[in-house]
Amino acid sequence: MSPLPPVAIDFVNFLIPAGIFAIIALGLNVQWGHTGLFNAGVAAFIGLGAYTAAILMTGPAPATNQYPGHLGGFSWPFLAAVIVAMVVAGVAGLLIALPILRLRADYFAIATLALAETVRLFFTNAEDITAGTIGIILIPRPIVIADPGLSDVVMAGLVITTLFLAYFVIQYLTKAPWGRVLRGIREDEEATLALGKNTFRFRLSAFVVGCIVMGLAGAFLAAFLRFVTPTQFDPLSTFTIYVMVILGGSGNNRGVIFGAFLFYAFDWVSVRVKDFLPASLQGPIPYVRLMVIGALLVILVLYRPEGIFREKKRTYPPVVRE
């Protein structure tokens, strides 16, 4: 029996997924919030990170009558698997961005959405690699601890620490000249191009950085859930991340973290409230939750489109000759 009280364990299990969502939101904020790139394939890069880490971390998984098996048997440590997951997601982002980055915003979104569905179908049908619809199971935690409660506490500590590190790195990058060029591209790409900036290169680097962060979050997601399946990476998961970014404040790194925690808190609380309702009312709760989220999002877009924490407008003194 875990020495931690159930309330503490429940709270820890809120922090872990909320922190993972916040990391993903930071990656999307680099692409969309700061650069204006509408990536409709967020789920693909999370999935690539998750499956890469799962394959590298799991032990041998031969096929049986009940399980199709999957590529694995490497038993790599978590840190090495995370690094490779980030590289795979970043390289995938680079390869898809090179041919489509010059497309208009709507066509770019369609292309990335098509990528996400292609990746999901690959996860579903490549049974020898991904175990198909069953998915990869028995993924080990970063640090193996016999007590489940303490294991969750350690996992929460790793996720929150990684979230802070990701925040400080992205905050530094977006405040640096690189980030100022990204915002210039978002506001007026032609003017930024006229100033002599290679806008394609900056857009490409922003897209790749965002994909790397999403791959990082995917690796943590696989280790937390201890299994991955193709259904976890459907288009709805991309929509969920966009809601978090819009809710917190697009372009504001602190805001999107707050939006991720707030959105997941609403979902987390509604699930627990359902247990106290009569059985006749428990069934409609998931649909009511989606309706409430949709209504709140519409109200937010109408009356505060910049989000709860609006992006801070930066002003710089004019350059004058002495």
N, C-alpha and C positions, 0 to 999 in steps of 0.2 A: 504493500500500500504506500502511495506517495506521501511524503511528509508535508507536502503543500496542501493547503485547503482547496476545496473545489472551486471557490470563487477566484482564487489566484490563478489556478490552472485555466479557468475559463477566460480570464482577462489576458493571459499570455497567448492563448489561442486566438484572441482578437488581434493582438499586436503583430503576430507573424504575418497573416495574410494582408492586413492593412499596410504593413511596412513594405511588403512585396509589391502591392499595387502602387504605393507611393514611388517606389523606384521606377516602375514602368511609366508612371505619369511624368516623372522627371525626364525620361528619355523622349517621350512624345512631346514634352514641352520644348525641348531643344529643336525638334523638327517642325512642329506646328506653331507653338507659342512664340518662339523667337525668330523662326525663318519663314513661316507661312507655308510649309510643305504639308499637304493633306495626305498623310499616310494612312490608307484604309486597310493596310495589311499588318497592323501591329501584332495580331495573333500569330502570324507566321514567324516572326522573329522571337517571340516568347517561346513558341513551340520548338523552334530550332535549338534554342538554348536549353530548354527542358529535356528534349530527347537526347541531345548530345551529352549532357551531364548524366542522364539516366543510363545511357549505354556505357559510358566510361566508368561509372561508379559501381555498377552491378557486377555480380560474379557470373560464372557460367550458367546459361539458361537453355539447356537442350530442349528440343521439342518433345512433348508427351501427348497422350490422348486428350488431356484436358487443356494443355497450353501449347501454343504454336512455337514457342521459343522466340528469341530475338538475338540480334547482334549484341554481344557482350562478353563477359568473362575477363574484363580488364582489371576490375577492382581498383581503380585509381583513387587516390585521395581526393577529397572534396575540392581543395584549392586548385589542384591541377585540372580537374574537370570543369571548374568554373572558368578558368582562363581559356580553355579550349572552346567552351560554349560561347564565350564572348567573341573569340576569334571567328568561329563559324557564323554567328549572327552578323558580325561586322562584314565579313567577306561576302555573305549573301546579300547584305544591303548594298555593298559596293557593286556587285555584279548586276543587280536589278536596277540600280540607280543610273548606271552609265548609259544604258540605252533609252531610258524613259524620263530622265530628269529635265529634259528640254520640252517635255509635253506641257500643255496647259494644265491648270490645276485640276479640272474635272477629269481629263484623260489620265492624269497622273494618279488620281484616286482610284479610277477604274482599273488601271494596271496593277497597282499594289493590292487591290482587293482580289484580282484574279490570281496574283501570286499567293495570297493567303489561302485561297481555296485549293490551288494546286498543291501547296505544301500539306494541307490537311488531307487531301485525297492520297497523297504519297504516304502519309502516316497510316492511313486506313488500309491501303492495299499492299504495301511492302511488308508482308508478314514476316519474312525471313530477317528483316532488319528491325522492325518496330513492334512485332507481335500483333499487328493488325488492329482490329476493333477492340481487342482485349486490353492492349497496351502493355507497357513495361511495369512490372510489379517488383516488390521487395527492394526498392531503392534505399540504400542505407542513409542514415542521418550523417551530417558532417562529423560529429563526435558521438560514438556509440556509447550510450548510457542505458543501463538496464531499467532504471526507473523512468516510466513514460513522462511523468510530470517534470522531472529535472531535465529530461531530454528536450522538452518543449521550452523550458526556461533558457537553456543554452542556445537553442535555435532562435529564440526571440532576441537574445543578446547579439547574435551574429547578424540577424536581419537588420536590427535597429542601428548597429554600428556601421554596417554597409550602407544603410540609407544616409546616415550623417556624412560618411566619406563621399558618397555619390553627390550629395547636395553641395558640399564644399567645393568639390572639383568642378561641377557644372556651374556653380555660382561664380567661381573664379573665371572660368572660360567665358561665360556670358557677360561678365563685366569688363573683360579684356577687350582690346581692339577687335579680335575675332568676333566676339559677340555683338559689338556695335555694327560691324559690317552685316551680320545676319539680320539685325533689326532694320538696317537700311534696305536690305533686299526685300524684307517683308513689307515695308512701307512703300518703297518705290524702287523696283529693280533697275529700271532704265536710268534713273538718276545715279544710283550706286555704280552702275556700269560706266556712266559718263565720268565718274570720278577716278576711273582707272582700276577698279576692283574686278578681279576675275570672279564674277558672280557664280559661274558654274562650279568652280572649284570650292567656293565657300558653301554652296548649297549641298554639294556632294559630301564635304566633310561633316556638315551638320547632320545629314541623313545617316551617315555611317556611325557617327558618335551616338546618335539616338538608338540605332539598332544594336550597338554594343551594350548599351545600358539595358535594353530589353532582353538581350541574351543572358546578361547577368541575373536579372530577375527571374528568367525562366529556369535557370539552374537552381536557384533557391526554392522556386515553386516545386520542382521535382523532388528535392530533398525534404521539403516540408510535408507534402502529400504522400510521399513514398510510392507513388504510382503516377503514370501519365497515360492518358488516352487521347485519341484524336478529337473527341467531343469537347474537350476542355479548351480547344483553340478554334472555336467557330466564330463567325463574324460578330456575334453578340458580345464577345469578350473585348473586341476592338471598340465597339460602341460604349461599353462600360468605362473604358479608360478615357475616352473623349469626354464623357459626362463628368468624370472626376476633374479633368483639366479645366473644363468650362466652369464647373462649380467653384473651384478654388480661385481661379483667375489665370487665364492664359497669359503666358509671358512672365508670370511671377513664380519663381521657383518655390518659395515658401508657400505661396497660395495653392499650388497644385498638390503639395504634400498634405496641406490641410484638407483640400477637397477630397483626396483619396481616403483619408481617415474618416472624414465626415460621411462620405457616401457609404463606406463599408460599415460604419457604426449604425447607420440607419438600417441596413440590411441585417446586421448582427442582432440588433435590438428587436426588429420585427419578427425574426425567427423565434426568439425567446418569448416574446409576447404571445405568440401563437399557442404555446404550450399551456397557457393559462386560460385560453378561451374554450368555450364548449366545442365539442367535436363537430357540430353542424357548421361552425364558423371557421374552422381551421382550414378547410379546403380552399376557400376563395382568397386566403391571405396572400399567397404569392402573386396573384393577379392584382389585388388591391395595392400591394407594394409597388408593382410596376406602374400602375396608374398614378400613384402618388408621386413617384419619381418623375414620371413624364410631366405631370402638372407643375411640379416645382421647377423643372427645367424650363418649361415654357415661360413661367412667371419670371424666372431669373433672366432669360434671354430678352424678355420684353422690357423689364424695369432695371436690370443691372447687367447688361451684356458683357461687361468687362469682368464679371465674376465677383465673388465675395471680397477678394483682395486684388484690387486692380493693379495693373502693372505701373510701377513708378516711372513717370516721365522724366527722362534725363535731359538736363540742359547743360550746355558747356559754354564758357565764356568765348567771345569772338577772338579770333587771332588777329592781333594788330601789330604793327611795326613800332618799335621803340623810337 
